[in-house]
Amino acid sequence: MRPLLSSWPFSSWVVWALLSAVFAALTAVLAKVGVTAVAPDVATFVRTLVVAGVLAVLLVVTGQWQPPASIPGRAWLFLGLSGLATGASWLCYFRALDLGDVARVAPLDKLSVVLVAVLGVVVLGERLSGLNWLGVGLIAAGALLVAYKG
């Protein structure tokens, strides 16, 4: 018997990406409400504790836990750097939510999509078609237009 998460639709990256977008939208709105009662850095800390706790339970329940010693050094390095980047992103995001409207902060945060496309090409050697680049440009333009307070 195949595990639930390995069958369609859960085996599709598109489904997971769309779910990520839904949860990211909820994150922005819920965080904006939460950050009104505490300092942005405290809000980031609370969020981090919740994420770590949920992931710990998920790893145990799904049998994905593996001993830290079994993780290769290169993976530790890049996952560690990714964790530092995530922490910096979250700190900046919560600070922005504290200072600005969620409807303007979140679209600017999504300029990360544009940066990922550029870095994917420059650093990872990925290829994007002309149509893909048009989409990247439209995302950038859209984010800036939504963030503009006019």
Phi, psi and omega in degrees: 000131181279142176298149183307315186284356177261358179260159179294139012270359186286352178267002182263127179296331181294316179300313181295321179295319178292320175298321177300317179297318179298312181292326176296321178296315177299320179303314183298311183292314180295321179294321179300317178294316182293324184287348179288341184257348182218168176294147182304321181290326175294319178300318178297318179298313180299314179301317181297318178298318179297314180300314181298317179296314180297317180294321178300314178297315180301316180298318181290312184297321182270359179072023181268355181301138173223147181299137179306328181293341180276355181271126182299151181303319179297320178295317177303315182300307185286326175291325176295316177296320177298321177297319177296318178295320177299313179300316179296318179299313181296318178299315179294321181296313180293325176296316178297319178297324179296325186265335188231176177285136180300326181291344177254325180294310185301316178297321177295322176300326181284358169298348173302330178299317179295314181295322178297319179299313180296314180293324177301320179286311187287315187269318186262354178073020178287162181240138174237141178282172176301321178295321177298316180295325175300316178299318178299316178296320179294322176299315180299312180297316180298316180299316180293321179294319179292323182285338182293129180257092185233000000 
